[in-house]
């Protein structure tokens, strides 16, 4: 026993694990950053390995958010040009993709009306004061809540209703385009065995069309921000306690939902500051397939970390046994400990030099 205790003391040193495991996760975060994915901590990288479900927002996440005006219907004597100008002017201060499309379609305003007051109504639209006129621009919920009578419109796309001084002026139909890699992203997630869902404030007709095209399993439409949070809470209750729930979004209304998920993922190129602040991962290139890239990087990181744990514990177990039998000296234990530390660090360094293209193969 007198000869064994120095061997036990040396071989019990956890250097191999203490050095290699953090280095492995640092390498994983670096590989993700090179791929345009910012991960705010190693715990979030590890959490990607245990996902059960990924929930998506629609506008700006799975779709480009580049709306185009496709149809304008008028009422109460207003012209199409007047309806568009009212909507575009009222939306002057909004950064929502739909508001941008209205301003683009309107071009340069050629009338002296200015916005003197502006208020966003979450999940409904906006209320603006244009000189002496109050203008409402938003979905049908906005007009219903204000008690304004209007003609309900239909069409494939998002319908924006416009009212001025409590009189219905008309509606504008705008259509969005699905991102080219959204379908591949959903297919890749399904190959990982993950469930998918879509939460959107858009109409059922549009949401169902997008969900069917992409192959998303569950689609929930016409949701207010609070209803999205409630739906995420419902998903949290349904999932396994050992599994994680992710939400992918980009808007200011998505911040509470991102905070509700185990993993909040923001599409950073167009995401609001609130969404980026609430998110745990930020995808800087706005490509939905980067969600699966992040999962692949996480799995590779865990694989290398487990290899290092097995290597270090295996060598230490062997030398503990040899020490107990009196077959190992202290210097052999020193070389074994240093050697396994070197091997573990070298293995961990693979994540530091792994090319992003290799990670995806």
JORA-V550726 format. One record per residue. N is the residue number from 1. RES is the residue in one small letter. SS is DSSP state (H for helix, E for strand, - for the rest). PHI is phi in radians with two decimals (* if undefined). Layout:
n: <N N>
res: <RES RES>
ss: <SS SS>
phi: <PHI PHI>
//
This chain:
n: <1 2 3 4 5 6 7 8 9 10 11 12 13 14 15 16 17 18 19 20 21 22 23 24 25 26 27 28 29 30 31 32 33 34 35 36 37 38 39 40 41 42 43 44 45 46 47 48 49 50 51 52 53 54 55 56 57 58 59 60 61 62 63 64 65 66 67 68 69 70 71 72 73 74 75 76 77 78 79 80 81 82 83 84 85 86 87 88 89 90 91 92 93 94 95 96 97 98 99 100 101 102 103 104 105 106 107 108 109 110 111 112 113 114 115 116 117 118 119 120 121 122 123 124 125 126 127 128 129 130 131 132 133 134 135 136 137 138 139 140 141 142 143 144 145 146 147 148 149 150 151 152 153 154 155 156 157 158 159 160 161 162 163 164 165 166 167 168 169 170 171 172 173 174 175 176 177 178 179 180 181 182 183 184 185 186 187 188 189 190 191 192 193 194 195 196 197 198 199 200 201 202 203 204 205 206 207 208 209 210 211 212 213 214 215 216 217 218 219 220 221 222 223 224 225 226 227 228 229 230 231 232 233 234 235 236 237 238 239 240 241 242 243 244 245 246 247 248 249 250 251 252 253 254 255 256 257 258 259 260 261 262 263 264 265 266 267 268 269 270 271 272 273 274 275 276 277 278 279 280 281 282 283 284 285 286 287 288 289 290 291 292 293 294 295 296 297 298 299 300 301 302 303 304 305 306 307 308 309 310 311 312 313 314 315 316 317 318 319 320 321 322 323 324 325 326 327 328 329 330 331 332 333 334 335 336 337 338 339 340 341 342 343 344 345 346 347 348 349 350 351 352 353 354 355 356 357 358 359 360 361>
res: <x x x x x x x x x x x x x x x x x x x x x x x x x x x x x x x x x x x x x x x x x x x x x x x x x x x x x x x x x x x x x x x x x x x x x x x x x x x x x x x x x x x x x x x x x x x x x x x x x x x x x x x x x x x x x x x x x x x x x x x x x x x x x x x x x x x x x x x x x x x x x x x x x x x x x x x x x x x x x x x x x x x x x x x x x x x x x x x x x x x x x x x x x x x x x x x x x x x x x x x x x x x x x x x x x x x x x x x x x x x x x x x x x x x x x x x x x x x x x x x x x x x x x x x x x x x x x x x x x x x x x x x x x x x x x x x x x x x x x x x x x x x x x x x x x x x x x x x x x x x x x x x x x x x x x x x x x x x x x x x x x x x x x x x x x x x x x x x x x x x x x x x x x x x x x x x x x x x x x x x x x>
ss: <- - - - H H H H H H H - - - H H H H H H H H H H H H H H H H H H H H - - E E E - - H H H H H H H H H E E E E E E - - - - - - E - - - - E E E E E E E - - - - - H H H H H H H H H H H - - - - - - H H H H H H H H H H - - - - - - - - E E E E E E E - - - E E E E E E - - E E E E E E - H H H H H H - - - - - - - - - - - - E E E E E E E - - E E E E E E E E E - - E - - - H H H H H H H H H H - - - E E E E E - - - - H H H H H H H H H H H - - - E E E - - - - H H H H H H H H H H H H H H - - - - - E E E E E E - - H H H H H H H H H - - E E E E E - - - - - H H H H H H - - E E E - - - - - H H H H H H H H H H H H H H H H H H H H H H H H H H H H H H H H H H H H - - - - - H H H H H H H H H H H H H H H H H H H H H H H H - - H H H H H ->
phi: <* -1.06 -1.47 -1.54 -1.10 -1.11 -1.12 -1.07 -1.10 -1.22 -1.26 -1.35 -1.08 -1.55 -0.93 -1.02 -1.35 -1.10 -1.52 -1.33 -1.16 -1.04 -1.12 -1.08 -1.22 -1.08 -1.12 -1.12 -1.14 -1.15 -1.07 -1.15 -1.09 -1.13 -1.55 1.48 -2.12 -1.66 -1.92 -1.44 3.06 -1.15 -1.14 -1.31 -1.11 -1.17 -1.11 -1.10 -1.25 -2.02 -1.25 -2.01 -2.60 -2.09 -1.88 -1.99 -1.42 -1.71 -1.18 1.44 -1.88 -1.65 -1.95 -1.24 1.33 -1.68 -1.25 -2.26 -1.25 -1.95 -2.80 -2.25 -1.99 -2.02 -2.68 0.96 1.48 -1.37 -1.63 -1.06 -1.12 -1.17 -1.08 -1.14 -1.13 -1.04 -1.14 -1.13 -1.18 -1.11 -1.59 -0.99 -1.79 -1.58 -1.80 -1.15 -0.93 -1.14 -1.14 -1.06 -1.12 -1.14 -1.18 -1.13 -1.15 -1.34 1.26 -1.38 -1.10 -2.06 -2.29 -1.44 -1.19 -2.21 -1.44 -1.84 -2.68 -2.59 -2.50 -1.55 -1.91 -0.94 1.34 -2.25 2.66 -2.36 -2.09 -2.30 -1.81 -1.85 0.94 -1.76 -2.02 -1.67 -2.07 -1.96 -2.36 3.02 -1.51 -1.15 -1.09 -1.12 -1.21 -1.10 -1.13 -1.64 1.23 -1.70 -1.35 -2.65 -1.61 -1.25 -1.82 -2.37 2.75 -1.48 2.57 -1.71 -1.78 -1.89 -1.71 -2.20 -2.36 -2.32 0.88 1.14 -2.05 -1.21 -1.71 2.73 -2.39 -2.20 -1.73 -2.16 -2.09 -1.90 -2.05 -1.27 -1.09 -1.09 -1.81 -1.11 -1.10 -1.13 -1.08 -1.15 -1.07 -1.14 -1.11 -1.16 -1.14 -1.39 1.41 -1.65 -1.46 -2.27 -2.58 -2.19 -2.05 -2.59 -1.54 -1.25 -1.21 -1.00 -1.05 -1.23 -1.08 -1.12 -1.12 -1.15 -1.07 -1.16 -1.11 -1.48 1.46 -1.36 -1.24 -2.14 -2.18 -2.19 -2.07 0.94 -1.74 -1.38 -0.90 -1.14 -1.25 -1.13 -1.08 -1.11 -1.17 -1.14 -1.09 -1.13 -1.08 -1.09 -1.25 -1.43 -1.34 -1.15 -1.14 -1.65 -1.92 -2.01 -2.05 -1.99 -2.20 -2.04 -2.69 -2.52 -1.58 -1.13 -1.29 -1.49 -0.98 -1.12 -1.27 -1.03 -1.20 -1.32 -1.37 -1.12 -2.29 -1.69 -2.11 -1.85 -1.40 -1.27 -1.07 -2.07 -1.22 -1.32 -1.04 -1.12 -1.17 -1.13 -1.13 -1.40 -1.40 -1.69 -2.24 -2.20 -1.65 -1.38 -1.74 1.07 -1.81 -1.03 -1.14 -1.19 -1.11 -1.23 -1.08 -1.10 -1.13 -1.09 -1.11 -1.09 -1.16 -1.17 -1.11 -1.10 -1.03 -1.20 -1.09 -1.17 -1.07 -1.16 -1.11 -1.12 -1.11 -1.13 -1.18 -1.11 -1.12 -1.14 -1.11 -1.09 -1.31 -1.11 -1.17 -1.11 -1.14 -1.12 -1.52 1.31 -1.77 -2.22 -1.68 -1.09 -1.20 -1.13 -1.15 -1.07 -1.11 -1.15 -1.16 -1.14 -1.11 -1.21 -1.12 -1.07 -1.12 -1.15 -1.15 -1.09 -1.17 -1.12 -1.13 -1.06 -1.21 -1.31 -1.95 -1.16 -1.23 -1.00 -1.10 -1.20 -1.04 -1.41 -1.48>
//
